[in-house]
Amino acid sequence: MLEVHDLTVRFGGITALDGVGFTVERGEMVGLIGPNGAGKTTLFNCLTRRYQANAGRVGYEGRDLLAEPPHAIAALGIARTFQNLGLFPRMSVRENTMVGAHHHGRAGFLTASLRLPGVRREEARLRAEADEVLERLNLTALADHPAAGLPFGTLKRVELARALAARPKLLLLDEPVNGLSHAEVDEFSGALRAIRDDLDVTVIVVEHHMGFVMGICDRVICLDFGRKIAEGPPEQVQRDPAVIEAYLGTA
Ligand code: ATP
């Protein structure tokens, strides 16, 4: 599904990604780990065309992803969540999720749709799609609640709901369980497993929570200083001396 070759991204004197290459098969759940500043979020920003790569190629379902414009990403079936939640605080949980269901994510459309009868049907479709995802993530009871004021763990699930409402084929999750309690991490893991099994979604997840990554991922890739230093099954990567040193070296 995804083939990344020699991907390089520089910011002035910093090489955030340095010739990174890997592949992801359809249906896989791949963990992307590495110390702070290793280049994980930069990789997501390249895959979603927010950042321009200096070199390298990315094949996605047979297409040259780096030749696609940023606005085409959602329509190609790639959705992401953000490390710092990207929700609209005054909009309800349902409305935030509807923004995801509307592939271009234009919040203004939702307001307009309340006034223009011609687009009511479209609004009903977005609402139905959002409600389906909210039910899956156990958020139905909070559908009308504004995002502001909800517990952090709940907001993380709303962020996931919004990404899922876009019906992605490839889901990029950036630190989805950061800051969650043990119980919330367990709940999130369960939801993610069910999503992968039921919805045929391929997932790449960036996360520092090793228990979560090791428990849920089929394969783990470790970056350090922009380079891939390890890749393999979770147990193998966890024991890899280069990975241990990368983490201990920055502790
Ligand atoms: P963390 O785990 O802390 O989120 P990360 O592995 O996601 O880290 P990145 O955020 O990808 O790391 O950053 C990799 C490097 O690129 C860092 O040195 C960072 O400062 C730099 N960097 C990332 N984005 C930019 C930018 N827009 N402008 C300049 N430098 C950037």
Boltz pocket constraint, residues with backbone or C-beta under 6 A from the ligand:
constraints:
  - pocket:
      binder: B
      contacts: [[A, 11], [A, 14], [A, 15], [A, 16], [A, 34], [A, 35], [A, 36], [A, 37], [A, 38], [A, 39], [A, 40], [A, 41], [A, 42], [A, 43]]
      max_distance: 6.0
